[in-house]
Amino acid sequence: MTLEIHTKEQGLLHFFQRIGDAEECWLWSGAKNDKGYGQISIEGKVLYAHRVAYELVYGPVDDDLEICHHCDNPSCVRPNHLFIGTHHDNMVDAGRKGHMRRNMQGSRHPATRLTEDDIRQIRKRYAVGGITYSKLALDYDVGWTTIQKIITRKSWQHI
């Protein structure tokens, strides 16, 4: 949900009221999108809070450029934690930091329940024998097809 602000002055006041107290990142405490980025509506336009913060300090930025985070915290609006880049720059930065889906292997993937150590243990226990996919699935709270893919190395190939 986004608060509707009708004037720039109201928007700025609302903006500064939504910054939490912190020594490092300045965390936006207002509305956020599903990825955690702060949002504010000023004069009928929904804007990213970190972009507003950057422009308040450094001036306007072309619409085709993005405001990126050095700190990797989507809720951060601290201007010196932000930098300008193209979409390509932002994607390269995210990839280098391991935030792109193709770089989110193993326990870095947000949907995983397992760790690299779990994978090693699962494969070791299965190799010893006497245990089924179903039993391993129960032990690790995953589906038996997940265990099958781990054992056959269709998933977690990097381990």
C-alpha positions as CSV (number, residue, x, y, z in Angstrom):
1,M,0.0,0.0,0.0
2,T,1.3,3.4,-0.9
3,L,0.4,6.7,0.9
4,E,-0.9,9.4,-1.5
5,I,1.1,12.6,-1.2
6,H,-0.2,15.6,-3.2
7,T,2.6,18.2,-2.9
8,K,6.3,17.9,-3.0
9,E,6.6,19.5,0.5
10,Q,4.2,16.9,2.0
11,G,6.2,14.2,0.2
12,L,9.5,15.4,1.7
13,L,8.1,15.6,5.2
14,H,6.6,12.1,4.9
15,F,9.9,10.8,3.5
16,F,12.0,12.0,6.4
17,Q,9.4,10.7,8.9
18,R,9.9,7.2,7.4
19,I,13.6,6.9,8.0
20,G,14.4,4.7,11.0
21,D,17.3,5.4,13.4
22,A,20.4,3.5,12.4
23,E,24.1,4.1,12.3
24,E,24.7,2.2,9.1
25,C,21.7,1.8,6.7
26,W,18.8,4.2,7.0
27,L,15.9,1.8,6.8
28,W,12.7,2.9,5.2
29,S,9.8,2.3,7.5
30,G,7.0,3.3,5.1
31,A,5.3,1.3,2.4
32,K,7.4,-1.3,0.6
33,N,6.9,-3.4,-2.5
34,D,7.1,-7.2,-2.4
35,K,10.9,-7.1,-2.8
36,G,11.4,-4.8,0.2
37,Y,12.1,-1.6,-1.7
38,G,10.6,1.5,-0.1
39,Q,7.8,3.3,-2.0
40,I,6.4,6.7,-1.7
41,S,3.7,8.5,-3.8
42,I,4.5,12.1,-4.5
43,E,2.1,14.2,-6.6
44,G,0.3,11.0,-7.9
45,K,3.5,9.2,-8.9
46,V,4.8,6.1,-7.0
47,L,8.6,6.4,-6.6
48,Y,11.2,4.3,-5.0
49,A,12.3,5.7,-1.7
50,H,16.0,5.1,-2.3
51,R,15.7,7.1,-5.6
52,V,14.0,10.0,-3.8
53,A,16.8,10.0,-1.2
54,Y,19.5,10.0,-3.8
55,E,17.9,12.8,-5.7
56,L,17.4,14.9,-2.6
57,V,21.1,14.8,-1.9
58,Y,22.7,14.7,-5.4
59,G,20.1,16.1,-7.7
60,P,17.9,14.7,-10.5
61,V,18.8,11.5,-12.2
62,D,17.7,10.6,-15.8
63,D,14.7,8.2,-15.8
64,D,16.7,5.6,-17.8
65,L,19.3,5.3,-15.0
66,E,18.8,3.2,-11.8
67,I,19.8,3.9,-8.3
68,C,21.7,0.9,-6.9
69,H,22.7,-0.2,-3.4
70,H,26.3,-0.7,-2.3
71,C,24.9,-2.2,0.9
72,D,22.5,-4.7,-0.8
73,N,19.7,-3.7,1.5
74,P,16.6,-2.8,-0.5
75,S,15.1,-0.8,2.4
76,C,18.1,1.4,2.8
77,V,17.7,5.0,1.7
78,R,21.1,6.3,3.0
79,P,22.5,8.4,0.1
80,N,26.1,7.3,0.5
81,H,25.0,3.7,0.3
82,L,23.6,4.4,-3.2
83,F,25.1,4.8,-6.6
84,I,23.8,5.5,-10.2
85,G,24.0,2.9,-12.8
86,T,22.4,1.6,-16.0
87,H,20.1,-1.5,-15.8
88,H,23.1,-3.5,-17.1
89,D,25.3,-2.1,-14.3
90,N,22.7,-3.0,-11.7
91,M,22.4,-6.6,-13.1
92,V,26.2,-7.1,-13.2
93,D,26.5,-5.8,-9.6
94,A,23.7,-8.1,-8.5
95,G,25.3,-11.1,-10.3
96,R,28.7,-10.3,-8.8
97,K,27.1,-10.3,-5.3
98,G,25.2,-13.6,-6.0
99,H,21.7,-12.1,-6.2
100,M,20.8,-13.3,-9.6
101,R,18.8,-16.6,-9.8
102,R,21.5,-18.3,-11.8
103,N,24.0,-17.5,-9.1
104,M,21.7,-18.6,-6.3
105,Q,22.9,-22.1,-6.0
106,G,22.5,-24.2,-2.9
107,S,21.8,-22.6,0.4
108,R,22.0,-19.1,-1.2
109,H,18.7,-19.8,-3.0
110,P,15.9,-18.3,-1.0
111,A,13.6,-21.3,-1.4
112,T,16.0,-24.0,-0.1
113,R,15.5,-25.8,3.2
114,L,18.8,-27.6,2.9
115,T,22.4,-26.7,3.4
116,E,25.5,-28.0,1.6
117,D,26.3,-30.1,4.6
118,D,22.8,-31.6,4.5
119,I,23.4,-32.6,0.8
120,R,26.7,-34.3,1.7
121,Q,25.1,-36.2,4.5
122,I,22.1,-37.3,2.4
123,R,24.4,-38.6,-0.3
124,K,26.6,-40.4,2.2
125,R,23.7,-42.0,4.1
126,Y,22.2,-43.2,0.8
127,A,25.6,-44.6,-0.4
128,V,26.0,-46.6,2.8
129,G,22.7,-48.3,2.0
130,G,19.7,-49.4,3.9
131,I,17.8,-46.1,3.6
132,T,15.1,-45.1,1.2
133,Y,14.4,-41.8,-0.5
134,S,11.2,-41.6,1.6
135,K,13.0,-42.0,4.9
136,L,15.6,-39.4,3.9
137,A,12.8,-37.1,2.8
138,L,11.2,-37.4,6.3
139,D,14.4,-36.8,8.0
140,Y,15.1,-33.6,6.1
141,D,11.5,-32.4,5.8
142,V,11.5,-32.4,2.0
143,G,9.7,-34.4,-0.7
144,W,11.1,-37.8,-1.9
145,T,11.6,-36.4,-5.4
146,T,13.9,-33.7,-3.9
147,I,16.0,-36.5,-2.4
148,Q,15.9,-38.4,-5.7
149,K,17.2,-35.4,-7.6
150,I,20.0,-34.9,-5.0
151,I,21.1,-38.5,-5.2
152,T,21.1,-38.6,-9.0
153,R,22.8,-35.2,-9.1
154,K,20.0,-33.5,-11.0
155,S,20.0,-30.9,-8.3
156,W,22.9,-29.6,-6.2
157,Q,25.4,-30.5,-8.9
158,H,28.0,-28.1,-7.4
159,I,28.3,-30.3,-4.3
